[in-house]
Amino acid sequence: MTTWIAIGVTAFGCYAVKLLGLSVPAGILERPLVKRLAALVPLALLAALTALQTFSTSELKLVVDARAAGLAAAAVALLLRAPFLVVIGAAVLVTAAVRALAG
């Protein structure tokens, strides 16, 4: 039962945040600082999420394993301007290969 309460509270909170965002006056959204923050904050959050998921464990320890090799392969594919699916495929293949070789 508490799970459903948490889901309901989360859904209501998400709706409230969206409603709050729609009620912000356009004059505030047109400021250069707000525009810059809106462009950079999602990028910083995505980079932090990627680093956390790549280099951490469930015991909150820093590790370098097959996931790091996959991330490196994706970075190389991005530098070569490969299409998105190729980037994902390269990361998956390298991660799987390193895991298979490492045992």
C-alpha positions, -999 to +999 in steps of 0.1 A: +000+000+000+028+024+008+042+019-027+010+031-043+010+061-020+046+069-030+036+065-067+006+088-062+026+114-044+054+113-070+028+116-099+012+146-081+046+162-075+056+158-112+023+174-123+027+202-098+063+209-111+051+210-147+022+233-138+047+255-119+069+256-150+040+267-172+031+295-149+066+312-150+062+345-169+078+347-203+099+377-193+118+356-168+124+328-194+138+352-219+167+363-196+201+352-209+211+336-176+179+315-175+184+305-212+220+295-205+211+275-174+183+258-192+208+247-219+236+236-196+219+220-166+205+190-185+239+184-200+256+184-166+229+161-151+233+137-180+271+137-176+268+131-138+243+103-143+266+086-169+296+089-146+277+075-117+263+046-136+296+038-152+320+040-122+300+032-091+287+000-075+257-007-053+281-004-023+290+032-033+325+023-043+344+036-073+353+009-098+367+007-133+353-024-151+338-034-185+314-005-184+343+020-186+356+002-217+321+005-232+320+042-224+354+047-240+343+029-271+312+051-273+334+082-269+356+071-297+326+064-319+313+099-311+346+114-320+344+096-353+309+112-358+292+078-360+254+076-360+237+072-326+229+035-331+265+027-340+276+045-308+253+024-287+262-008-306+299-001-301+295+005-264+274-027-260+298-049-280+329-036-262+313-040-228+302-075-237+336-085-251+354-072-220+330-090-197+334-122-217+372-120-217+374-110-180+352-139-171 
